[in-house]
Amino acid sequence: MINSNVTLDYLNKLNQGNMGEHLGIEATEIGSDYICARMPVDHRTKQPFGLLHGGASVVLAETLGSFAASLSVDLEKYQCVGLEINANHIRSVRDGYVYGKATALHVGRQTQVWEIRITNESGQLVCVSRITIAVLEKKQ
């Protein structure tokens, strides 16, 4: 389902010059039906009390879900835009990295739903998020 010609280098170049780069998000793995990335827990991603900011987790989730959805369509004909995202924050993180994995729950012609599970370095669940994507036909 995910375009097999896509490379990690390509995904990481898409992150340059935008929020993904600012937060240090780095794509780490691409599978046939999933995408993984990591994000540092540092001064860019912490809230004032020293914990991973929930909004940073949502940025990681939206980045992964949007990448995955876009790589599941013909980008010359379609564009993918987020309709809704939610997140449940399960565990706090103070340092190191968090790791996200986006997997498809539904890939339809007009909508897609992706689940993103974010874990800490020990593999413990930190956040679970779900994003709904609209697949729109590009205007010619």
Long-range contacts (C-beta under 8 A, 24 or more apart in sequence): 1-32, 1-33, 1-72, 1-104, 1-107, 2-30, 2-31, 2-32, 2-33, 2-34, 2-35, 2-68, 2-71, 2-72, 3-71, 3-72, 4-32, 6-30, 6-71, 11-35, 11-67, 14-67, 15-63, 19-59, 19-63, 20-59, 20-63, 23-56, 23-59, 23-60, 25-59, 25-60, 25-63, 27-67, 28-99, 30-71, 33-103, 33-104, 34-68, 34-101, 34-102, 34-103, 34-104, 35-64, 35-67, 35-68, 35-71, 35-101, 35-102, 36-64, 36-99, 36-100, 36-101, 36-102, 37-63, 37-64, 37-99, 37-100, 38-97, 38-98, 38-99, 38-100, 39-97, 39-98, 39-100, 40-96, 40-97, 41-93, 41-94, 41-95, 41-96, 41-97, 41-98, 42-95, 46-94, 50-94, 51-92, 51-93, 51-94, 52-92, 52-93, 52-94, 52-98, 52-126, 54-87, 54-89, 54-127, 57-87, 57-89, 57-98, 57-118, 57-126, 57-127, 57-129, 58-85, 58-87, 58-129, 60-98, 60-100, 60-116, 60-118, 61-85, 61-87, 61-100, 61-102, 61-116, 61-118, 61-127, 61-129, 61-131, 62-129, 62-131, 64-100, 64-101, 64-102, 64-114, 64-116, 65-102, 65-114, 65-116, 65-129, 65-131, 65-133, 66-131, 66-133, 67-102, 68-102, 68-104, 68-114, 69-107, 69-112, 69-114, 69-131, 69-133, 69-135, 72-104, 72-107, 72-112, 73-135, 76-138, 77-137, 77-138, 78-135, 78-136, 78-137, 78-138, 79-135, 79-136, 79-138, 80-112, 80-133, 80-134, 80-135, 80-136, 81-133, 81-134, 81-136, 82-131, 82-132, 82-133, 82-134, 83-111, 83-132, 83-133, 83-134, 84-131, 84-132, 85-129, 85-130, 85-131, 85-132, 86-129, 86-130, 87-127, 87-128, 87-129, 88-127, 88-128, 88-129, 89-126, 89-127, 90-125, 90-126, 90-127, 90-128, 91-120, 91-124, 91-125, 91-126, 92-126, 93-120, 93-126, 96-120, 96-121, 97-121, 98-126, 98-127, 105-130, 108-135, 109-135, 110-134, 110-135, 111-135
